[in-house]
Amino acid sequence: MGDTAGKGSYPDVTFIAEIYNPHAYRSYIDEGRFDYLYDKVQLYDTLRLLVSQHAQSTDVPRIQKSLEGINDHMLHFLENHDEQRIASKFFAGDPWKAVPAMAVSALIDKGPVMIYFGQEVGEPGGVNEGLYQYRRRTHGPYTITGA
């Protein structure tokens, strides 16, 4: 993977990778020298299923165990530009239903937490907003805490 123009050239920049293959996480951190990786396919997907009552909370410790040694490099989130809004009818329909998931996301380890624009006020996203119908978003900036 190597670091041709990344951390070696820009040591003060925080590099975040959006990678969906947990088997490659360690190489992105160790070889690619990324500071953080989106925790999408493990913690986010599981928390989303928990909010929708389609998963068990016992799945969360298993995920943390699989990330042992790199937990602090995982960027946690419940909303981003690609995912449905928590408050939308396509996810929870009510932002308050995700408060326990947000607590887990924010407190599970020392990794940073991303709050997507409007998430803090329960922005539902509309049917025709964003790039895809019936999906999710209103575009806006990210706020990353703990980085």
PyMOL commands that place a pseudoatom at each C-alpha (Angstrom):
pseudoatom trace, name=CA, resn=MET, resi=1, chain=A, elem=C, hetatm=0, pos=[0.000, 0.000, 0.000]
pseudoatom trace, name=CA, resn=GLY, resi=2, chain=A, elem=C, hetatm=0, pos=[2.833, 2.380, 0.846]
pseudoatom trace, name=CA, resn=ASP, resi=3, chain=A, elem=C, hetatm=0, pos=[2.818, 6.031, 1.738]
pseudoatom trace, name=CA, resn=THR, resi=4, chain=A, elem=C, hetatm=0, pos=[3.850, 7.928, -1.371]
pseudoatom trace, name=CA, resn=ALA, resi=5, chain=A, elem=C, hetatm=0, pos=[2.202, 11.279, -0.683]
pseudoatom trace, name=CA, resn=GLY, resi=6, chain=A, elem=C, hetatm=0, pos=[0.368, 10.712, 2.559]
pseudoatom trace, name=CA, resn=LYS, resi=7, chain=A, elem=C, hetatm=0, pos=[1.374, 10.809, 6.186]
pseudoatom trace, name=CA, resn=GLY, resi=8, chain=A, elem=C, hetatm=0, pos=[5.095, 10.983, 5.370]
pseudoatom trace, name=CA, resn=SER, resi=9, chain=A, elem=C, hetatm=0, pos=[4.626, 14.135, 3.320]
pseudoatom trace, name=CA, resn=TYR, resi=10, chain=A, elem=C, hetatm=0, pos=[1.877, 15.661, 5.476]
pseudoatom trace, name=CA, resn=PRO, resi=11, chain=A, elem=C, hetatm=0, pos=[2.440, 14.506, 9.074]
pseudoatom trace, name=CA, resn=ASP, resi=12, chain=A, elem=C, hetatm=0, pos=[0.050, 17.084, 10.560]
pseudoatom trace, name=CA, resn=VAL, resi=13, chain=A, elem=C, hetatm=0, pos=[-2.924, 16.042, 8.394]
pseudoatom trace, name=CA, resn=THR, resi=14, chain=A, elem=C, hetatm=0, pos=[-5.443, 13.558, 9.790]
pseudoatom trace, name=CA, resn=PHE, resi=15, chain=A, elem=C, hetatm=0, pos=[-6.040, 10.846, 7.179]
pseudoatom trace, name=CA, resn=ILE, resi=16, chain=A, elem=C, hetatm=0, pos=[-9.345, 8.946, 7.212]
pseudoatom trace, name=CA, resn=ALA, resi=17, chain=A, elem=C, hetatm=0, pos=[-10.072, 5.956, 4.972]
pseudoatom trace, name=CA, resn=GLU, resi=18, chain=A, elem=C, hetatm=0, pos=[-13.485, 4.772, 3.904]
pseudoatom trace, name=CA, resn=ILE, resi=19, chain=A, elem=C, hetatm=0, pos=[-12.850, 1.034, 3.611]
pseudoatom trace, name=CA, resn=TYR, resi=20, chain=A, elem=C, hetatm=0, pos=[-15.410, -1.728, 3.802]
pseudoatom trace, name=CA, resn=ASN, resi=21, chain=A, elem=C, hetatm=0, pos=[-13.149, -4.769, 4.154]
pseudoatom trace, name=CA, resn=PRO, resi=22, chain=A, elem=C, hetatm=0, pos=[-12.415, -5.457, 7.839]
pseudoatom trace, name=CA, resn=HIS, resi=23, chain=A, elem=C, hetatm=0, pos=[-9.676, -7.919, 6.849]
pseudoatom trace, name=CA, resn=ALA, resi=24, chain=A, elem=C, hetatm=0, pos=[-7.704, -5.001, 5.373]
pseudoatom trace, name=CA, resn=TYR, resi=25, chain=A, elem=C, hetatm=0, pos=[-8.140, -2.607, 8.299]
pseudoatom trace, name=CA, resn=ARG, resi=26, chain=A, elem=C, hetatm=0, pos=[-4.782, -3.328, 9.894]
pseudoatom trace, name=CA, resn=SER, resi=27, chain=A, elem=C, hetatm=0, pos=[-2.848, -2.852, 6.659]
pseudoatom trace, name=CA, resn=TYR, resi=28, chain=A, elem=C, hetatm=0, pos=[-4.536, 0.517, 6.059]
pseudoatom trace, name=CA, resn=ILE, resi=29, chain=A, elem=C, hetatm=0, pos=[-3.436, 1.612, 9.523]
pseudoatom trace, name=CA, resn=ASP, resi=30, chain=A, elem=C, hetatm=0, pos=[0.025, 0.012, 9.601]
pseudoatom trace, name=CA, resn=GLU, resi=31, chain=A, elem=C, hetatm=0, pos=[1.138, 0.253, 5.970]
pseudoatom trace, name=CA, resn=GLY, resi=32, chain=A, elem=C, hetatm=0, pos=[-1.126, 2.989, 4.592]
pseudoatom trace, name=CA, resn=ARG, resi=33, chain=A, elem=C, hetatm=0, pos=[-0.624, 5.029, 7.763]
pseudoatom trace, name=CA, resn=PHE, resi=34, chain=A, elem=C, hetatm=0, pos=[-4.227, 6.152, 7.956]
pseudoatom trace, name=CA, resn=ASP, resi=35, chain=A, elem=C, hetatm=0, pos=[-5.156, 7.709, 11.272]
pseudoatom trace, name=CA, resn=TYR, resi=36, chain=A, elem=C, hetatm=0, pos=[-8.767, 6.533, 11.241]
pseudoatom trace, name=CA, resn=LEU, resi=37, chain=A, elem=C, hetatm=0, pos=[-11.044, 4.179, 9.314]
pseudoatom trace, name=CA, resn=TYR, resi=38, chain=A, elem=C, hetatm=0, pos=[-14.825, 4.417, 8.972]
pseudoatom trace, name=CA, resn=ASP, resi=39, chain=A, elem=C, hetatm=0, pos=[-16.339, 1.769, 11.240]
pseudoatom trace, name=CA, resn=LYS, resi=40, chain=A, elem=C, hetatm=0, pos=[-19.132, 1.129, 8.749]
pseudoatom trace, name=CA, resn=VAL, resi=41, chain=A, elem=C, hetatm=0, pos=[-19.443, -2.598, 8.111]
pseudoatom trace, name=CA, resn=GLN, resi=42, chain=A, elem=C, hetatm=0, pos=[-19.097, -3.627, 11.702]
pseudoatom trace, name=CA, resn=LEU, resi=43, chain=A, elem=C, hetatm=0, pos=[-20.216, -1.174, 14.380]
pseudoatom trace, name=CA, resn=TYR, resi=44, chain=A, elem=C, hetatm=0, pos=[-22.414, 1.134, 12.256]
pseudoatom trace, name=CA, resn=ASP, resi=45, chain=A, elem=C, hetatm=0, pos=[-24.222, -1.720, 10.513]
pseudoatom trace, name=CA, resn=THR, resi=46, chain=A, elem=C, hetatm=0, pos=[-24.781, -3.501, 13.835]
pseudoatom trace, name=CA, resn=LEU, resi=47, chain=A, elem=C, hetatm=0, pos=[-26.006, -0.378, 15.635]
pseudoatom trace, name=CA, resn=ARG, resi=48, chain=A, elem=C, hetatm=0, pos=[-28.373, 0.356, 12.786]
pseudoatom trace, name=CA, resn=LEU, resi=49, chain=A, elem=C, hetatm=0, pos=[-29.791, -3.165, 13.053]
pseudoatom trace, name=CA, resn=LEU, resi=50, chain=A, elem=C, hetatm=0, pos=[-30.096, -2.744, 16.833]
pseudoatom trace, name=CA, resn=VAL, resi=51, chain=A, elem=C, hetatm=0, pos=[-32.029, 0.515, 16.426]
pseudoatom trace, name=CA, resn=SER, resi=52, chain=A, elem=C, hetatm=0, pos=[-34.314, -1.317, 13.985]
pseudoatom trace, name=CA, resn=GLN, resi=53, chain=A, elem=C, hetatm=0, pos=[-34.550, -4.265, 16.417]
pseudoatom trace, name=CA, resn=HIS, resi=54, chain=A, elem=C, hetatm=0, pos=[-32.933, -6.704, 13.966]
pseudoatom trace, name=CA, resn=ALA, resi=55, chain=A, elem=C, hetatm=0, pos=[-29.751, -7.524, 15.919]
pseudoatom trace, name=CA, resn=GLN, resi=56, chain=A, elem=C, hetatm=0, pos=[-28.618, -8.457, 19.397]
pseudoatom trace, name=CA, resn=SER, resi=57, chain=A, elem=C, hetatm=0, pos=[-26.513, -6.273, 21.670]
pseudoatom trace, name=CA, resn=THR, resi=58, chain=A, elem=C, hetatm=0, pos=[-24.240, -9.297, 22.149]
pseudoatom trace, name=CA, resn=ASP, resi=59, chain=A, elem=C, hetatm=0, pos=[-22.879, -8.588, 18.648]
pseudoatom trace, name=CA, resn=VAL, resi=60, chain=A, elem=C, hetatm=0, pos=[-21.143, -5.417, 19.863]
pseudoatom trace, name=CA, resn=PRO, resi=61, chain=A, elem=C, hetatm=0, pos=[-18.516, -7.067, 22.139]
pseudoatom trace, name=CA, resn=ARG, resi=62, chain=A, elem=C, hetatm=0, pos=[-17.668, -9.498, 19.321]
pseudoatom trace, name=CA, resn=ILE, resi=63, chain=A, elem=C, hetatm=0, pos=[-16.966, -6.541, 17.027]
pseudoatom trace, name=CA, resn=GLN, resi=64, chain=A, elem=C, hetatm=0, pos=[-14.790, -4.836, 19.632]
pseudoatom trace, name=CA, resn=LYS, resi=65, chain=A, elem=C, hetatm=0, pos=[-12.849, -8.059, 20.144]
pseudoatom trace, name=CA, resn=SER, resi=66, chain=A, elem=C, hetatm=0, pos=[-12.193, -8.321, 16.382]
pseudoatom trace, name=CA, resn=LEU, resi=67, chain=A, elem=C, hetatm=0, pos=[-10.826, -4.757, 16.428]
pseudoatom trace, name=CA, resn=GLU, resi=68, chain=A, elem=C, hetatm=0, pos=[-8.556, -5.327, 19.413]
pseudoatom trace, name=CA, resn=GLY, resi=69, chain=A, elem=C, hetatm=0, pos=[-5.423, -3.237, 19.024]
pseudoatom trace, name=CA, resn=ILE, resi=70, chain=A, elem=C, hetatm=0, pos=[-6.933, -0.898, 16.430]
pseudoatom trace, name=CA, resn=ASN, resi=71, chain=A, elem=C, hetatm=0, pos=[-10.169, 0.162, 18.166]
pseudoatom trace, name=CA, resn=ASP, resi=72, chain=A, elem=C, hetatm=0, pos=[-8.851, 3.681, 18.713]
pseudoatom trace, name=CA, resn=HIS, resi=73, chain=A, elem=C, hetatm=0, pos=[-8.362, 4.048, 14.940]
pseudoatom trace, name=CA, resn=MET, resi=74, chain=A, elem=C, hetatm=0, pos=[-12.017, 3.429, 14.134]
pseudoatom trace, name=CA, resn=LEU, resi=75, chain=A, elem=C, hetatm=0, pos=[-14.170, 6.467, 13.297]
pseudoatom trace, name=CA, resn=HIS, resi=76, chain=A, elem=C, hetatm=0, pos=[-17.666, 5.904, 14.654]
pseudoatom trace, name=CA, resn=PHE, resi=77, chain=A, elem=C, hetatm=0, pos=[-20.807, 7.455, 13.181]
pseudoatom trace, name=CA, resn=LEU, resi=78, chain=A, elem=C, hetatm=0, pos=[-24.539, 6.959, 12.803]
pseudoatom trace, name=CA, resn=GLU, resi=79, chain=A, elem=C, hetatm=0, pos=[-25.065, 9.281, 9.831]
pseudoatom trace, name=CA, resn=ASN, resi=80, chain=A, elem=C, hetatm=0, pos=[-23.002, 10.393, 6.859]
pseudoatom trace, name=CA, resn=HIS, resi=81, chain=A, elem=C, hetatm=0, pos=[-23.519, 11.451, 3.277]
pseudoatom trace, name=CA, resn=ASP, resi=82, chain=A, elem=C, hetatm=0, pos=[-24.161, 7.867, 2.132]
pseudoatom trace, name=CA, resn=GLU, resi=83, chain=A, elem=C, hetatm=0, pos=[-26.530, 6.635, 4.817]
pseudoatom trace, name=CA, resn=GLN, resi=84, chain=A, elem=C, hetatm=0, pos=[-30.172, 7.251, 5.539]
pseudoatom trace, name=CA, resn=ARG, resi=85, chain=A, elem=C, hetatm=0, pos=[-30.919, 9.817, 8.205]
pseudoatom trace, name=CA, resn=ILE, resi=86, chain=A, elem=C, hetatm=0, pos=[-31.789, 8.343, 11.608]
pseudoatom trace, name=CA, resn=ALA, resi=87, chain=A, elem=C, hetatm=0, pos=[-34.989, 10.411, 11.732]
pseudoatom trace, name=CA, resn=SER, resi=88, chain=A, elem=C, hetatm=0, pos=[-36.090, 9.354, 8.245]
pseudoatom trace, name=CA, resn=LYS, resi=89, chain=A, elem=C, hetatm=0, pos=[-38.920, 6.884, 7.820]
pseudoatom trace, name=CA, resn=PHE, resi=90, chain=A, elem=C, hetatm=0, pos=[-36.403, 4.608, 6.087]
pseudoatom trace, name=CA, resn=PHE, resi=91, chain=A, elem=C, hetatm=0, pos=[-34.295, 4.240, 9.244]
pseudoatom trace, name=CA, resn=ALA, resi=92, chain=A, elem=C, hetatm=0, pos=[-35.721, 4.830, 12.742]
pseudoatom trace, name=CA, resn=GLY, resi=93, chain=A, elem=C, hetatm=0, pos=[-38.349, 7.460, 11.970]
pseudoatom trace, name=CA, resn=ASP, resi=94, chain=A, elem=C, hetatm=0, pos=[-37.511, 9.188, 15.243]
pseudoatom trace, name=CA, resn=PRO, resi=95, chain=A, elem=C, hetatm=0, pos=[-34.070, 10.529, 16.195]
pseudoatom trace, name=CA, resn=TRP, resi=96, chain=A, elem=C, hetatm=0, pos=[-34.611, 9.668, 19.870]
pseudoatom trace, name=CA, resn=LYS, resi=97, chain=A, elem=C, hetatm=0, pos=[-34.690, 5.946, 19.039]
pseudoatom trace, name=CA, resn=ALA, resi=98, chain=A, elem=C, hetatm=0, pos=[-30.979, 6.136, 18.218]
pseudoatom trace, name=CA, resn=VAL, resi=99, chain=A, elem=C, hetatm=0, pos=[-29.827, 7.782, 21.457]
pseudoatom trace, name=CA, resn=PRO, resi=100, chain=A, elem=C, hetatm=0, pos=[-28.633, 4.457, 22.970]
pseudoatom trace, name=CA, resn=ALA, resi=101, chain=A, elem=C, hetatm=0, pos=[-26.785, 3.626, 19.723]
pseudoatom trace, name=CA, resn=MET, resi=102, chain=A, elem=C, hetatm=0, pos=[-25.175, 7.071, 19.735]
pseudoatom trace, name=CA, resn=ALA, resi=103, chain=A, elem=C, hetatm=0, pos=[-24.053, 6.513, 23.328]
pseudoatom trace, name=CA, resn=VAL, resi=104, chain=A, elem=C, hetatm=0, pos=[-22.447, 3.208, 22.335]
pseudoatom trace, name=CA, resn=SER, resi=105, chain=A, elem=C, hetatm=0, pos=[-20.843, 4.802, 19.273]
pseudoatom trace, name=CA, resn=ALA, resi=106, chain=A, elem=C, hetatm=0, pos=[-19.418, 7.674, 21.313]
pseudoatom trace, name=CA, resn=LEU, resi=107, chain=A, elem=C, hetatm=0, pos=[-18.317, 5.784, 24.417]
pseudoatom trace, name=CA, resn=ILE, resi=108, chain=A, elem=C, hetatm=0, pos=[-17.249, 2.323, 23.279]
pseudoatom trace, name=CA, resn=ASP, resi=109, chain=A, elem=C, hetatm=0, pos=[-13.565, 3.213, 22.890]
pseudoatom trace, name=CA, resn=LYS, resi=110, chain=A, elem=C, hetatm=0, pos=[-11.224, 6.147, 22.329]
pseudoatom trace, name=CA, resn=GLY, resi=111, chain=A, elem=C, hetatm=0, pos=[-11.916, 6.404, 18.587]
pseudoatom trace, name=CA, resn=PRO, resi=112, chain=A, elem=C, hetatm=0, pos=[-13.389, 9.657, 17.260]
pseudoatom trace, name=CA, resn=VAL, resi=113, chain=A, elem=C, hetatm=0, pos=[-17.106, 10.141, 16.668]
pseudoatom trace, name=CA, resn=MET, resi=114, chain=A, elem=C, hetatm=0, pos=[-18.528, 11.894, 13.635]
pseudoatom trace, name=CA, resn=ILE, resi=115, chain=A, elem=C, hetatm=0, pos=[-21.739, 13.897, 13.890]
pseudoatom trace, name=CA, resn=TYR, resi=116, chain=A, elem=C, hetatm=0, pos=[-23.139, 14.578, 10.436]
pseudoatom trace, name=CA, resn=PHE, resi=117, chain=A, elem=C, hetatm=0, pos=[-24.620, 17.982, 9.607]
pseudoatom trace, name=CA, resn=GLY, resi=118, chain=A, elem=C, hetatm=0, pos=[-28.162, 18.155, 10.997]
pseudoatom trace, name=CA, resn=GLN, resi=119, chain=A, elem=C, hetatm=0, pos=[-27.946, 14.902, 12.948]
pseudoatom trace, name=CA, resn=GLU, resi=120, chain=A, elem=C, hetatm=0, pos=[-27.791, 16.799, 16.239]
pseudoatom trace, name=CA, resn=VAL, resi=121, chain=A, elem=C, hetatm=0, pos=[-31.229, 18.304, 15.586]
pseudoatom trace, name=CA, resn=GLY, resi=122, chain=A, elem=C, hetatm=0, pos=[-32.898, 15.200, 14.118]
pseudoatom trace, name=CA, resn=GLU, resi=123, chain=A, elem=C, hetatm=0, pos=[-32.820, 16.200, 10.449]
pseudoatom trace, name=CA, resn=PRO, resi=124, chain=A, elem=C, hetatm=0, pos=[-34.974, 13.574, 8.702]
pseudoatom trace, name=CA, resn=GLY, resi=125, chain=A, elem=C, hetatm=0, pos=[-33.812, 14.157, 5.116]
pseudoatom trace, name=CA, resn=GLY, resi=126, chain=A, elem=C, hetatm=0, pos=[-36.501, 14.400, 2.487]
pseudoatom trace, name=CA, resn=VAL, resi=127, chain=A, elem=C, hetatm=0, pos=[-37.660, 12.154, -0.307]
pseudoatom trace, name=CA, resn=ASN, resi=128, chain=A, elem=C, hetatm=0, pos=[-35.971, 14.191, -3.033]
pseudoatom trace, name=CA, resn=GLU, resi=129, chain=A, elem=C, hetatm=0, pos=[-32.966, 15.527, -1.165]
pseudoatom trace, name=CA, resn=GLY, resi=130, chain=A, elem=C, hetatm=0, pos=[-29.428, 14.537, -1.963]
pseudoatom trace, name=CA, resn=LEU, resi=131, chain=A, elem=C, hetatm=0, pos=[-28.343, 12.514, -4.932]
pseudoatom trace, name=CA, resn=TYR, resi=132, chain=A, elem=C, hetatm=0, pos=[-30.755, 9.614, -4.537]
pseudoatom trace, name=CA, resn=GLN, resi=133, chain=A, elem=C, hetatm=0, pos=[-34.513, 9.601, -4.123]
pseudoatom trace, name=CA, resn=TYR, resi=134, chain=A, elem=C, hetatm=0, pos=[-35.956, 8.022, -1.001]
pseudoatom trace, name=CA, resn=ARG, resi=135, chain=A, elem=C, hetatm=0, pos=[-32.590, 7.866, 0.671]
pseudoatom trace, name=CA, resn=ARG, resi=136, chain=A, elem=C, hetatm=0, pos=[-31.152, 10.206, 3.061]
pseudoatom trace, name=CA, resn=ARG, resi=137, chain=A, elem=C, hetatm=0, pos=[-29.451, 13.398, 3.093]
pseudoatom trace, name=CA, resn=THR, resi=138, chain=A, elem=C, hetatm=0, pos=[-29.014, 17.027, 3.157]
pseudoatom trace, name=CA, resn=HIS, resi=139, chain=A, elem=C, hetatm=0, pos=[-25.452, 17.930, 2.336]
pseudoatom trace, name=CA, resn=GLY, resi=140, chain=A, elem=C, hetatm=0, pos=[-23.383, 19.752, 4.876]
pseudoatom trace, name=CA, resn=PRO, resi=141, chain=A, elem=C, hetatm=0, pos=[-20.085, 19.704, 6.717]
pseudoatom trace, name=CA, resn=TYR, resi=142, chain=A, elem=C, hetatm=0, pos=[-18.871, 17.067, 9.130]
pseudoatom trace, name=CA, resn=THR, resi=143, chain=A, elem=C, hetatm=0, pos=[-17.961, 17.602, 12.755]
pseudoatom trace, name=CA, resn=ILE, resi=144, chain=A, elem=C, hetatm=0, pos=[-15.459, 15.082, 14.080]
pseudoatom trace, name=CA, resn=THR, resi=145, chain=A, elem=C, hetatm=0, pos=[-14.882, 14.972, 17.814]
pseudoatom trace, name=CA, resn=GLY, resi=146, chain=A, elem=C, hetatm=0, pos=[-11.975, 13.408, 19.620]
pseudoatom trace, name=CA, resn=ALA, resi=147, chain=A, elem=C, hetatm=0, pos=[-9.585, 13.474, 16.657]
for i in range(1, 147): cmd.bond("trace and resi %d" % i, "trace and resi %d" % (i + 1))
show_as sticks, trace
zoom trace
